[in-house]
Structures are given as C-alpha cells and as structure tokens.
Amino acid sequence: MTGKQRTRNTTTDPTPEGAAGGIGERADGTGQVIGFSVRLAGRVPTRLDVQHAGTPEAQLGFSAGPVLVYLGSHYTAARIAQSWAAAAPVATSLVPHLTSRRSVLTAGPWSVSAMVRLGGEATITGGLLPGKPGSELPAILRLRVGPITWELCDAAAYTTMLAAWRKAAALLATVDALDRL
C-alpha cells in the first residue's frame, strides 16, 4: 500500500467511515463474563490469603488451580462449603483418582486465568454428569457457584476442594470476629 495508511478499530468504532462523528469517535461499551467452567482432577493446588484483616475491607483470596476467588464474608464461604458438603453422596460416584487425564485435562503449571469476586447469597447448583461408556471421560460432579462451574473428575479433586472451602469459611469466621472487636 502506498501513501498514507489508515487503520480503524471496527470492534469499538461503530461509526462507518465518513459518517457524522468521524473516525476515532468511540461508543461506550461494556463486557461481562456470564460464566465459565473449570475442570479439576487429583489433588488440586489451593491457597488462601487474607488481606486487610480486622478492617471493613477484609477479604480472602481463594486460589484453586487456575481460578482466584475473592470472598469478603464468612457467610458466603460457609454457604459454599455447606453446599459442597451436601454433594458428598453424589461424589461417591466419582472414581477415587483419575488415572488417565489426556482427554480430560491439560497438564500444568497453572497460572491465574480468572478472577471472581463472590459475596452475599451465592447461587449454588449442581449434579452428576454420568461417564460415557467406551471413552476416557469419567462421571463428573458439576457444581456451579455464582459464575463458576466447577467440574470435578475424581474424588481426590472433590475432597481437596471441599477441605479448602471449609478452611476458607473457618478463616473468614475468624476475620469476621476480628471486625467485631
């Protein structure tokens, strides 16, 4: 191309070239993640970090695999832990430890690929997806917490995640108690 080269960002500039308003005028826009899925197997690496304990801005960072969830209240964490514990009878249908992860998971290392803030009355739903005979795909326990759908491929993942949610609830109960002092 010879002469002056012009480029336009067609995703943020809905105005056609030459229309009123000219090139470079941008419309205000917004984006929203409606939901996403995280598939886990084996002993999931989890981490809990408290920030601003003893202040109204206290929050807990709950890292599980590639997801970082921020929780600000004991109530939310306790509700999630209770819902995961209620799924224990269904979790007995999971294989103890998934031996083949080729078609189910990709290998780590993981870095944070999503950050979510949960609070208040988190909506929690779920159920068991049966395995497919003749394939490597096992039965999967699917638990949706707010916008995150957690797909647990084995009992080891369920057990480590349940323990982490319980620890998060206990830690936030302590933080909430500090706020009342």
C-alpha positions, 0 to 999 in steps of 0.5 A: 500500500502506498501513501498514507495508511489508515487503520480503524478499530471496527470492534469499538468504532461503530461509526462507518467511515465518513459518517457524522462523528468521524473516525476515532469517535468511540461508543461506550461499551461494556463486557461481562463474563456470564460464566465459565467452567473449570475442570479439576482432577487429583489433588488440586493446588489451593491457597488462601490469603487474607488481606486487610484483616480486622478492617471493613475491607477484609477479604480472602483470596481463594486460589484453586488451580487456575481460578482466584476467588475473592470472598469478603464474608464468612457467610458466603464461604460457609454457604459454599462449603455447606453446599459442597458438603451436601454433594458428598453422596453424589461424589461417591460416584466419582472414581477415587483418582483419575488415572488417565487425564489426556482427554480430560485435562491439560497438564500444568503449571497453572497460572491465574486465568480468572478472577471472581469476586463472590459475596452475599447469597451465592447461587449454588447448583449442581449434579452428576454428569454420568461417564460415557461408556467406551471413552476416557471421560469419567462421571463428573460432579458439576457444581456451579457457584455464582459464575463458576462451574466447577467440574470435578473428575475424581474424588481426590479433586472433590475432597481437596476442594471441599477441605479448602472451602471449609478452611476458607469459611473457618478463616473468614469466621475468624476475620469476621470476629476480628471486625467485631472487636 
